[in-house]
Amino acid sequence: MDFVARALVKIFALAMLACTLQAQQPAKPPQSQTAAKPDSGAMTDGIYHNSTFGFTYKIPFGWVDRTREMTDDSDENSAASKSILLLAAFEHPPEATGDSVNSAVVVAAEEVASYPGLRSAEQYFGPLTELTKAKGLTVVNEPYEFRVGERQLVRGDFSKPLGNLTMHQSTLVVIEKGYVVSFTFIGGSEDEVDELIESLSFARKEAPVPHK
């Protein structure tokens, strides 16, 4: 199944969509518009936590965390290094051969200022969808509102045949603290992708204290 293994490695590169979209953007925004660099997050007992964007993700048992390795690889590409890879986890090592879709979860962040005129998470799916189609994926569902706990995000669903298999990909997007944060989930079925999404949670935002 070498073909499948090679295809899955390429598909993971697609999962890092936020790290490649940056290359399509014009010159850097003025320094004054640059958002503060976010927390890179930390992994504790299989749970990734990011304090800047207020979310946690529980990685399925037995999965491999390749965030550091993929970050090092993206640093070699000047365009990709402008984005921030927060989390990259796989069911199996990307280089391993197999006869099933190698499920994955990838979280990345890009400065909103890198996208002139961007006002909503739904607009981000314009260049995102263009790139996924260029990589051979088909749009299953156009962007739609999707709630995770109390947090409202925008979700888009895609798929691509891999021989006798079908890869399913869903990307959730939210704009937070000057960044577009994308959560990409890859699995061998729609149900599997939904199960992966269920492990994502956001901290409850505290209501402002009224002035007396």
Summary of the structure (lengths in Angstrom):
residues: 212
radius of gyration: 17.0
end to end distance: 67.7
largest distance: 67.7
contacts: 630
relative contact order: 0.20
helix: 29%
strand: 35%
